[in-house]
Amino acid sequence: MENISEHLIFDLFICQRKFEQALKQIAKTFGASKNNLEIIFLTYLYKNPGITQYDLCTKFDIERSHINKIIKKLEAEKFLEMKGTVHLGLFRKEIYLTKRGIDVAGPTLEIMKKFKNDIFKRHPLMDFHGFASNVNLLSRVSKEDVTETVNNSLLLHIK
């Protein structure tokens, strides 16, 4: 490979795959039929108690109906609870983890820290703040941009 950043991208991909495997193990350990997105939601809620459905939609770029479905499922399984509050004269439903949700989120955070530390060991010259801002920018690449890039790439191979 010509470039250190290419190595980083591949290492991040490998890290993501291992992280997904770890999430499956967490779900299995807790006897829950959780998918990875649900476990990530629980972990995000652990770090951001009182967040709203709207905030989750914005953060994860997922449709409100899908978020609502996940929240209802996790609430029925006693992983989280909704609390109505009035904020600046407006009624809000805030989301909080239950003890059961915290039991899933805690180990997930520990695994996330281990993977982060592994990436920084493998790429010690990395500036964390620059890295985080670049990842943040990548997460904002639109689905349309990805589709256009893939389609253009396919057209080049066909010619």
C-alpha positions as CSV (number, residue, x, y, z in Angstrom):
1,M,0.0,0.0,0.0
2,E,1.2,3.4,-0.9
3,N,-0.4,5.4,1.9
4,I,-0.7,5.2,5.7
5,S,-4.3,6.5,5.5
6,E,-5.2,3.5,3.3
7,H,-3.8,1.2,6.1
8,L,-5.9,3.0,8.6
9,I,-9.1,2.6,6.5
10,F,-8.4,-1.2,6.3
11,D,-7.6,-1.4,10.0
12,L,-10.9,0.5,10.7
13,F,-12.8,-2.0,8.6
14,I,-11.2,-4.9,10.4
15,C,-12.0,-3.2,13.7
16,Q,-15.6,-2.7,12.7
17,R,-16.0,-6.4,11.8
18,K,-14.5,-7.5,15.2
19,F,-16.7,-5.0,17.0
20,E,-19.8,-6.4,15.3
21,Q,-18.7,-9.9,16.4
22,A,-18.3,-8.6,19.9
23,L,-21.8,-7.0,19.9
24,K,-23.3,-10.3,18.8
25,Q,-21.5,-12.0,21.8
26,I,-22.9,-9.3,24.1
27,A,-26.4,-9.9,22.9
28,K,-25.9,-13.7,23.3
29,T,-24.5,-13.2,26.8
30,F,-27.6,-11.2,27.9
31,G,-30.0,-13.7,26.3
32,A,-31.4,-10.9,24.2
33,S,-32.3,-11.0,20.5
34,K,-30.7,-7.7,19.9
35,N,-29.3,-6.6,16.6
36,N,-26.1,-4.4,16.5
37,L,-28.0,-1.2,16.0
38,E,-30.2,-1.8,19.1
39,I,-27.1,-2.4,21.2
40,I,-25.4,0.7,19.8
41,F,-28.6,2.7,20.7
42,L,-28.5,1.4,24.2
43,T,-24.9,2.4,24.5
44,Y,-25.6,5.8,23.1
45,L,-28.4,6.3,25.5
46,Y,-26.1,5.3,28.4
47,K,-23.8,8.2,27.4
48,N,-26.7,10.5,26.6
49,P,-29.6,9.9,29.1
50,G,-32.8,11.9,28.4
51,I,-32.2,12.1,24.6
52,T,-35.3,12.2,22.4
53,Q,-36.4,10.1,19.4
54,Y,-35.8,13.2,17.2
55,D,-32.2,13.4,18.5
56,L,-31.6,9.7,17.7
57,C,-33.0,10.2,14.2
58,T,-30.7,13.1,13.7
59,K,-27.6,11.4,15.1
60,F,-28.0,8.0,13.3
61,D,-29.7,9.3,10.1
62,I,-32.5,6.9,10.5
63,E,-36.2,7.5,9.7
64,R,-38.4,8.3,12.7
65,S,-40.7,5.3,12.1
66,H,-37.7,2.9,12.3
67,I,-36.4,4.6,15.5
68,N,-39.9,4.4,17.0
69,K,-40.1,0.7,16.2
70,I,-36.7,0.0,17.9
71,I,-37.6,2.1,20.9
72,K,-41.0,0.3,21.4
73,K,-39.2,-3.1,21.2
74,L,-36.5,-2.1,23.7
75,E,-39.1,-0.5,26.0
76,A,-41.3,-3.7,25.9
77,E,-38.2,-5.8,26.7
78,K,-37.5,-3.5,29.7
79,F,-34.1,-2.1,28.3
80,L,-35.3,1.5,28.4
81,E,-38.1,3.7,29.6
82,M,-39.8,6.8,28.3
83,K,-40.4,9.7,30.6
84,G,-42.6,12.7,29.6
85,T,-41.2,16.1,30.5
86,V,-42.1,19.7,29.8
87,H,-39.2,21.7,28.4
88,L,-39.7,25.4,27.5
89,G,-43.5,24.8,27.5
90,L,-43.2,21.8,25.1
91,F,-43.9,18.2,26.0
92,R,-41.0,15.9,25.3
93,K,-40.6,12.2,25.7
94,E,-37.1,11.5,27.0
95,I,-35.5,8.1,26.8
96,Y,-33.6,6.6,29.8
97,L,-32.0,3.2,30.3
98,T,-33.3,0.7,32.8
99,K,-30.9,-1.4,34.9
100,R,-31.1,-4.1,32.3
101,G,-30.2,-1.6,29.5
102,I,-27.2,-0.4,31.6
103,D,-26.0,-4.0,32.0
104,V,-25.8,-4.2,28.2
105,A,-24.3,-0.7,27.5
106,G,-21.5,-1.0,30.1
107,P,-19.7,-3.9,28.5
108,T,-20.3,-2.4,25.0
109,L,-18.5,0.8,26.1
110,E,-15.6,-1.2,27.4
111,I,-15.2,-3.0,24.1
112,M,-15.4,0.3,22.2
113,K,-12.6,1.6,24.4
114,K,-10.4,-1.5,23.7
115,F,-10.9,-1.2,19.9
116,K,-10.2,2.6,20.0
117,N,-7.0,1.9,22.0
118,D,-6.0,-0.8,19.5
119,I,-6.4,1.6,16.5
120,F,-4.3,4.2,18.3
121,K,-1.6,1.7,19.1
122,R,-1.4,0.6,15.4
123,H,-1.5,4.3,14.3
124,P,0.4,6.2,17.0
125,L,0.9,9.4,15.1
126,M,-2.8,9.9,14.6
127,D,-4.2,13.1,15.9
128,F,-7.4,12.1,17.7
129,H,-9.3,15.3,17.1
130,G,-8.4,15.4,13.4
131,F,-9.3,11.7,13.2
132,A,-12.7,12.2,14.9
133,S,-13.5,15.2,12.7
134,N,-12.7,13.2,9.6
135,V,-14.8,10.2,10.7
136,N,-17.6,12.7,11.4
137,L,-17.3,14.1,7.9
138,L,-17.3,10.5,6.4
139,S,-20.5,9.7,8.4
140,R,-22.2,12.6,6.7
141,V,-21.5,11.3,3.1
142,S,-25.0,11.0,1.6
143,K,-26.4,7.8,0.3
144,E,-26.8,9.5,-3.1
145,D,-23.0,10.4,-3.2
146,V,-22.1,6.8,-2.4
147,T,-24.5,5.4,-5.1
148,E,-23.2,7.9,-7.7
149,T,-19.6,7.0,-6.9
150,V,-20.4,3.2,-7.2
151,N,-22.3,3.7,-10.4
152,N,-19.6,5.8,-12.0
153,S,-17.0,3.2,-11.0
154,L,-19.1,0.5,-12.5
155,L,-19.4,2.5,-15.7
156,L,-15.6,2.8,-15.9
157,H,-15.2,-1.0,-15.6
158,I,-17.9,-1.7,-18.2
159,K,-16.2,0.5,-20.9
